[in-house]
Amino acid sequence: MASNAAVPFWRAAGMTYITYSNICANLVRNCLKEPFKAESIHREKVHFNLSKWADGKPQKPGTSLQDPYRFSNLIEI
């Protein structure tokens, strides 16, 4: 049986909630005045490290350049 429940507009547009919230956050950041705009843009950067786990302990990074867990990554949202 089909549901007649309302679908959120972001879902109807083919987006995930994360994509929708990132778009909204970028719009708000761009509307801010200085110095708040610069501070918020600086805070949006996310730093993370990937590490392999075995037997409940993180493994040391590999020495091969092909090892994707060797280097830290930076994502800008």
ChimeraX commands (.cxc) that place a marker at each C-alpha (Angstrom):
marker #1 position 0.00,0.00,0.00 radius 0.5
marker #1 position 1.34,3.45,-0.90 radius 0.5
marker #1 position 1.77,5.99,1.84 radius 0.5
marker #1 position 0.18,9.43,1.50 radius 0.5
marker #1 position 2.64,10.96,3.96 radius 0.5
marker #1 position 4.29,14.20,2.92 radius 0.5
marker #1 position 7.85,13.83,1.64 radius 0.5
marker #1 position 10.39,16.45,2.76 radius 0.5
marker #1 position 11.25,18.76,-0.13 radius 0.5
marker #1 position 14.95,17.94,0.09 radius 0.5
marker #1 position 14.13,14.24,-0.38 radius 0.5
marker #1 position 11.76,15.06,-3.27 radius 0.5
marker #1 position 14.63,17.03,-4.88 radius 0.5
marker #1 position 16.81,13.90,-4.72 radius 0.5
marker #1 position 19.12,15.16,-1.95 radius 0.5
marker #1 position 20.17,13.63,1.33 radius 0.5
marker #1 position 19.64,15.58,4.53 radius 0.5
marker #1 position 23.40,16.07,4.88 radius 0.5
marker #1 position 23.61,17.66,1.42 radius 0.5
marker #1 position 20.64,19.90,2.20 radius 0.5
marker #1 position 22.08,20.98,5.57 radius 0.5
marker #1 position 25.51,21.71,3.99 radius 0.5
marker #1 position 23.86,23.97,1.39 radius 0.5
marker #1 position 21.94,25.80,4.13 radius 0.5
marker #1 position 25.07,26.20,6.27 radius 0.5
marker #1 position 27.03,27.64,3.31 radius 0.5
marker #1 position 24.24,30.14,2.61 radius 0.5
marker #1 position 24.22,31.29,6.22 radius 0.5
marker #1 position 28.03,31.62,6.32 radius 0.5
marker #1 position 28.01,33.70,3.14 radius 0.5
marker #1 position 25.38,36.07,4.60 radius 0.5
marker #1 position 27.43,36.92,7.69 radius 0.5
marker #1 position 29.34,40.19,8.01 radius 0.5
marker #1 position 33.06,40.34,8.75 radius 0.5
marker #1 position 34.75,39.27,11.07 radius 0.5
marker #1 position 32.09,36.60,11.76 radius 0.5
marker #1 position 32.16,35.40,8.15 radius 0.5
marker #1 position 35.91,34.69,8.22 radius 0.5
marker #1 position 35.63,32.91,11.57 radius 0.5
marker #1 position 32.77,30.69,10.41 radius 0.5
marker #1 position 34.52,29.79,7.15 radius 0.5
marker #1 position 37.65,28.86,9.14 radius 0.5
marker #1 position 35.57,26.60,11.45 radius 0.5
marker #1 position 33.94,24.70,8.59 radius 0.5
marker #1 position 37.17,22.81,7.78 radius 0.5
marker #1 position 37.27,19.28,9.14 radius 0.5
marker #1 position 40.48,17.37,9.85 radius 0.5
marker #1 position 40.50,13.63,10.34 radius 0.5
marker #1 position 42.83,10.65,10.28 radius 0.5
marker #1 position 42.05,7.16,9.04 radius 0.5
marker #1 position 43.53,4.16,10.74 radius 0.5
marker #1 position 43.05,0.43,10.37 radius 0.5
marker #1 position 41.97,-1.50,13.43 radius 0.5
marker #1 position 42.74,-5.14,14.22 radius 0.5
marker #1 position 42.00,-7.01,17.45 radius 0.5
marker #1 position 40.61,-3.84,19.05 radius 0.5
marker #1 position 43.83,-1.82,18.51 radius 0.5
marker #1 position 44.71,0.75,15.87 radius 0.5
marker #1 position 47.45,-0.39,13.49 radius 0.5
marker #1 position 50.46,1.75,12.65 radius 0.5
marker #1 position 50.34,3.56,9.30 radius 0.5
marker #1 position 52.01,1.75,6.40 radius 0.5
marker #1 position 55.12,2.97,4.66 radius 0.5
marker #1 position 53.85,2.32,1.15 radius 0.5
marker #1 position 52.66,5.28,-0.91 radius 0.5
marker #1 position 49.78,3.08,-2.04 radius 0.5
marker #1 position 48.51,2.73,1.53 radius 0.5
marker #1 position 45.47,5.06,1.84 radius 0.5
marker #1 position 45.79,5.11,5.64 radius 0.5
marker #1 position 49.29,6.59,5.61 radius 0.5
marker #1 position 48.44,10.25,5.17 radius 0.5
marker #1 position 46.07,12.61,6.97 radius 0.5
marker #1 position 43.23,13.98,4.91 radius 0.5
marker #1 position 41.56,17.37,4.82 radius 0.5
marker #1 position 37.99,17.85,3.71 radius 0.5
marker #1 position 36.47,21.24,3.09 radius 0.5
marker #1 position 32.72,21.20,3.35 radius 0.5
marker link #1:1,2 radius 0.2
marker link #1:2,3 radius 0.2
marker link #1:3,4 radius 0.2
marker link #1:4,5 radius 0.2
marker link #1:5,6 radius 0.2
marker link #1:6,7 radius 0.2
marker link #1:7,8 radius 0.2
marker link #1:8,9 radius 0.2
marker link #1:9,10 radius 0.2
marker link #1:10,11 radius 0.2
marker link #1:11,12 radius 0.2
marker link #1:12,13 radius 0.2
marker link #1:13,14 radius 0.2
marker link #1:14,15 radius 0.2
marker link #1:15,16 radius 0.2
marker link #1:16,17 radius 0.2
marker link #1:17,18 radius 0.2
marker link #1:18,19 radius 0.2
marker link #1:19,20 radius 0.2
marker link #1:20,21 radius 0.2
marker link #1:21,22 radius 0.2
marker link #1:22,23 radius 0.2
marker link #1:23,24 radius 0.2
marker link #1:24,25 radius 0.2
marker link #1:25,26 radius 0.2
marker link #1:26,27 radius 0.2
marker link #1:27,28 radius 0.2
marker link #1:28,29 radius 0.2
marker link #1:29,30 radius 0.2
marker link #1:30,31 radius 0.2
marker link #1:31,32 radius 0.2
marker link #1:32,33 radius 0.2
marker link #1:33,34 radius 0.2
marker link #1:34,35 radius 0.2
marker link #1:35,36 radius 0.2
marker link #1:36,37 radius 0.2
marker link #1:37,38 radius 0.2
marker link #1:38,39 radius 0.2
marker link #1:39,40 radius 0.2
marker link #1:40,41 radius 0.2
marker link #1:41,42 radius 0.2
marker link #1:42,43 radius 0.2
marker link #1:43,44 radius 0.2
marker link #1:44,45 radius 0.2
marker link #1:45,46 radius 0.2
marker link #1:46,47 radius 0.2
marker link #1:47,48 radius 0.2
marker link #1:48,49 radius 0.2
marker link #1:49,50 radius 0.2
marker link #1:50,51 radius 0.2
marker link #1:51,52 radius 0.2
marker link #1:52,53 radius 0.2
marker link #1:53,54 radius 0.2
marker link #1:54,55 radius 0.2
marker link #1:55,56 radius 0.2
marker link #1:56,57 radius 0.2
marker link #1:57,58 radius 0.2
marker link #1:58,59 radius 0.2
marker link #1:59,60 radius 0.2
marker link #1:60,61 radius 0.2
marker link #1:61,62 radius 0.2
marker link #1:62,63 radius 0.2
marker link #1:63,64 radius 0.2
marker link #1:64,65 radius 0.2
marker link #1:65,66 radius 0.2
marker link #1:66,67 radius 0.2
marker link #1:67,68 radius 0.2
marker link #1:68,69 radius 0.2
marker link #1:69,70 radius 0.2
marker link #1:70,71 radius 0.2
marker link #1:71,72 radius 0.2
marker link #1:72,73 radius 0.2
marker link #1:73,74 radius 0.2
marker link #1:74,75 radius 0.2
marker link #1:75,76 radius 0.2
marker link #1:76,77 radius 0.2
view
